[in-house]
Amino acid sequence: MSDLHHAHAHGHDHGHHDDELHAHGSFKDYSIGFILSVILTAIPFWLVMTHQLAPGTTKFVILGFAAVQVIVHMVYFLHMNSKSEGGWNMMALILTIILLFIVLTGSIWVMYHMNANMMPNMGNDGGSVHGMHDMQ
């Protein structure tokens, strides 16, 4: 190969390498993301374990924390913002938000209907398990 080709290829690699370094987060970004992730996990865990809120309210609070945690992971660990990749990351963010909404509402819908259809007598007699009265 000619010296001109080597010089051009060598110069091109440095520019690409500098772009990659700017695309990655700093130690500070990763630390902030980690701390937020721990907090966004610990608070719902504490709410469930200590029964601070009503069960219906707790479900929606946990869903809210889950949604915020997905966004934190996307921003701090996946480095998605409106400036990188010519705006395509923003399109991926919008798609993720739509899919997150579908998954979270679908999960709540499935859990509600499974509870209503598979445990119909749970509220009638207090603490007995469905079908246990036949064994006595």
N, C-alpha and C positions, 0 to 999 in steps of 0.2 A: 504494500500500500504506500501511497505517497505521504510525504511529511505534512502536506496540507490537510489530508484526510485525518491523520492522527491528531493534528492540532485542533481541528474542528470537533472531532469526537471527544477529545479531552476537555475542551471548553464546555461542550454540551453536558457532559456528565456532572461537572461541578455545579452548574445552574440547577440541574434536576435534583442533585443531592441537597442543595440549600433549600429548595422547595419542600422536600420531605422533612427536613428538620423543623421548619416552621409549621408544618401540618401536625406534628406531634405535640402533645402537651408537656408542660414543665412539671417538675416535682411538686410545685405548689398546686397546680391544677389537679394532679392525681391525689394529692393529700386532701384537698377540699372535697373532691368527689368521694373519696373513701369515708371521710368523716360524715358527710351528708348521707351516704348509704347506710352507715351504721346507725345514725340517728333515725332515719326513715324506716329502719327495720326494728329498732328497739322500742319505739313509741307504740306501734300497733301491737307488738308482743306484750308490752306492759298493759295496754288497754284490755287485751283479751285475758291475760292471766289474773288481773285484779278486778275484773268486771266493773270498771269505772263507768261505762255507758250501757244503755239498754242494748240488747242484742241486735235489734234492727238498725240502730244508729251506729253501732260498732262495725257492722258490715260495710256501710257506706264510708265510714272514716278509713277503714282499711283499704277500700278501693281507691280512695283519694290518695292515700300514702303510696299505694302501689303505682298509680299513674305518675305521681311526682317522681318516684324513684326511677321509673323507666326514662323519664326526661333527663334526670340527673346523669344516668348512665350514658345516655346518648350524647349529652353535651360534654361531660368531663372525661369519659373513657373512649367514646367513639369519635369525639371531636367534630360533631356535626353542628354546623351553623350556616347562616345564609351566605357567608363569604367564600367558603371553601367549595371546591369542585364546580365553580361557576353556577352555584345555586341549586345544583342537583341534590345536595344534601338536604336542602329545605324541602324539596319534593319528597325525599325519603322520610323526613320528619313528619310531614303531613300524612303520608301513608301509614306510618307507624302509629300516629295518634288515632287514625280511623280504625286500624286493626286493634289497637288497644281498647278502644271503646266497644268494638264488637266482642272481643274476648271477655272483657270484664262484665258487660251486661249479659252476655250469654252464660257465663259462669254463674252469676247470681240467679238467672232465670232457671237454669238446670238444677241448682242446689235447692231453690225454693220448691220447685215442682217435685223433685225427688223426695224432699222432706214431707211434702203434703200428700204424696201418693203412696209412699212406702211406709210411713209411720202414722196412719190415720188415728190410732187409739192412744197415742202418747200423751195427749193432753187430758184425757178422760179420767184416768185413775192415778194420776200423780207419777209415781216412780216405777211402775211395773213395766216390764218389757212386753212388747206386742207378742201375743201367743202364749205367754207364761201362765195365764189363768187356766188354760186347758190342762196343764200338767198337774194341777192340784186336786 
